[in-house]
Amino acid sequence: MITFPPVPDGEALTVSATLFVTYRSCPQQALARVRGVYPPETIPSFRGSLAHRLFARHLTSGPIETEDLRQVCREEIGARDSHLNMKLSDLGLNRPSNLARVVAEVGDLYERFRRLPTDGFRDAEVRLDAAVAPGVTIRGRIDAIFDAVGGAPVIVDWKTGVRLDDAATQLDFYSMAWAIVHNEMPERAEAVSIPTGERVGIEPSIERAREVALSVASMVAELRGALAGGGELERTAGPPCRWCPLLSECDEGTAAVKVLSAT
């Protein structure tokens, strides 16, 4: 259904939705991620990861009672595949009072999540993995898959923040990856902000998935070229600059943050 375009040989790359979204926002920051430079861990990202584990547990094992929430959070933090336990100290969450606040916030998110309809639920935390070219792997993890009326898959991504700015780009990537792995197009893909209930959705198509594959292939070619030559890529300033690990060395990003902070 979707044939990934040819790309030049080069360093092995694992292409995720995060890398693709980052590249569309700022190619140089995406190059930095490939080189191992990542944004620092934050409490909001920890809170979001923990909340996602509760959402998946709810969908696969049933609702979590209020009196069990703290214990369930402890179990999920300690789970071997969560990697959350290793982040406690760096984020100051090894202090019980600090962790209790985060758990309370996760509880609020979970209560909002419980109000969402779950009819047609098929699976949670669905992994996508495909070798699409020599040394190039497409990889993703979809929060949930639901069945539409006709039985086609509906991709759903839960957002624990209010920003949905990059949601369509992420959904495009997931739809393309699903088509490559499963040889079928999703019926729909949508992102849902748990705090606000706002939804952003796309109607996937073969044509759109092919365009995304071309964009991903172009990104791979640029990244491989920069990695081989030790060069840099274009820097694009915008709201994500606030969390960019390259901010201290980026004039464009520093200027953008000053403007954004003044508004």
C-alpha positions, -999 to +999 in steps of 0.1 A: +000+000+000+028+024+010+063+020-004+089+040+014+109+062-010+146+054-015+171+072+007+208+077+005+230+053+025+243+065+058+242+062+096+215+039+110+184+060+121+153+051+141+126+075+130+099+082+156+069+106+156+088+127+181+118+130+157+095+139+128+076+165+147+108+180+160+123+181+125+092+199+112+095+224+140+133+229+138+156+206+117+187+215+138+170+203+170+161+171+153+197+166+143+208+173+179+184+145+190+200+121+166+234+131+180+221+123+215+212+158+227+178+156+243+157+181+263+160+177+301+134+156+319+106+177+334+079+171+360+052+177+333+067+150+311+069+126+341+033+134+350+023+128+314+041+094+312+025+082+345-009+094+334-006+075+301+002+043+320-030+047+341-050+054+309-037+022+293-044+002+326-079+015+327-086+004+291-071-030+294-079-039+330-108-018+340-114+014+361-091+023+390-109+031+422-100+063+439-088+046+470-064+025+449-050+053+428-019+060+449-009+023+451-015+019+413+008+049+407+035+033+428+032+001+409+034+019+375+064+040+387+082+008+398+074-012+367+105-023+349+094-010+315+083+024+327+118+038+335+099+063+358+116+051+389+150+062+376+138+098+371+125+104+407+158+117+421+167+140+393+132+156+394+132+159+432+103+135+433+121+112+458+106+134+485+072+120+494+055+154+495+067+163+460+056+130+446+023+132+463+015+165+444+023+148+411+002+118+420-027+141+429-024+159+395-023+125+377-054+116+397-072+147+383-062+138+348-074+102+353-108+114+365-112+135+334-101+105+313-127+082+329-155+104+314-144+097+279-163+071+259-145+039+252-169+021+229-150+001+202-118-001+222-094-026+206-059-022+221-037+002+241+000+011+238+003-003+203+038-005+190+047+000+154+081-011+141+092-015+105+125-015+086+117+007+056+151+012+041+187+000+048+195+013+083+161+031+086+135+020+111+101+036+115+090+032+151+060+045+171+037+037+200+000+046+196-019+053+228-051+035+218-068+019+188-106+019+185-128+003+158-150+025+137-185+014+127-171-004+096-143-021+116-115+001+103-090+012+130-092+046+146-059+060+160-062+080+193-034+099+210-040+112+245-025+146+254-020+155+291-013+191+282-035+217+264-013+222+234-024+204+202-003+225+178+017+196+164-010+170+168-018+168+131+019+161+122+021+134+147-011+118+136+001+119+100+032+100+110+012+074+129-012+069+100+017+064+076+034+040+100+002+020+105-003+017+067+033+005+063+031-021+091-005-033+086-011-026+049-043-007+057-053+029+062-068+040+095-104+053+093-094+083+113-067+096+136-073+121+164-055+137+194-075+144+226-065+169+252-075+153+285-075+187+305-097+205+280-115+178+260-104+194+228-099+171+198-079+175+166-084+149+139-073+140+104-089+118+078-060+096+066-057+086+029-032+067+008-022+099-010-016+118+023+004+088+037+026+088+006+033+125+010+043+120+046+066+091+036+082+115+011+087+140+039+102+114+062+125+102+035+136+138+028+143+142+065+164+111+066+184+123+036+191+156+053+200+141+087+223+116+071+240+143+050+246+164+081+258+134+101+283+124+074+296+159+069+295+171+105+273+200+094+242+217+107+207+222+095+183+251+094+172+265+128+136+276+130+125+297+160+091+293+177+074+284+209+092+250+213+124+270+217+116+274+254+124+237+259+152+233+234+185+219+247+203+240+221+188+273+233+220+287+250+239+284+217+210+295+193+206+332+186+173+326+167+158+307+196+170+331+223+154+360+204+122+340+200+120+332+237+125+369+246+097+379+223+074+352+236+081+360+272+072+397+266+038+389+251 
